[in-house]
């Protein structure tokens, strides 16, 4: 399919996913990097308690909270 045809189909609101090769699709800046962080035991206990309450893993809650804080910091820089 030519780019022009693809663009017309997309602009018309048609589903173009069948025309894409998603096998090699990647989200930018989403490569995982492993880091080790030491937390005091009381903090791990609180993280585990909150993670259980929300039904998620400790790692998930740490990622979400860090992401939220980084977004706040970025918003404060822009303001």
Secondary structure as the mmCIF struct_conf table of DSSP 4:
data_model
#
loop_
_struct_conf.conf_type_id
_struct_conf.id
_struct_conf.beg_label_comp_id
_struct_conf.beg_label_asym_id
_struct_conf.beg_label_seq_id
_struct_conf.end_label_comp_id
_struct_conf.end_label_asym_id
_struct_conf.end_label_seq_id
HELX_RH_AL_P HELX_RH_AL_P1 UNK A 3 UNK A 11
TURN_TY1_P TURN_TY1_P1 UNK A 12 UNK A 13
HELX_RH_3T_P HELX_RH_3T_P1 UNK A 17 UNK A 19
BEND BEND1 UNK A 20 UNK A 20
HELX_RH_3T_P HELX_RH_3T_P2 UNK A 22 UNK A 24
TURN_TY1_P TURN_TY1_P2 UNK A 28 UNK A 29
HELX_RH_AL_P HELX_RH_AL_P2 UNK A 41 UNK A 54
TURN_TY1_P TURN_TY1_P3 UNK A 55 UNK A 55
HELX_RH_AL_P HELX_RH_AL_P3 UNK A 58 UNK A 78
#
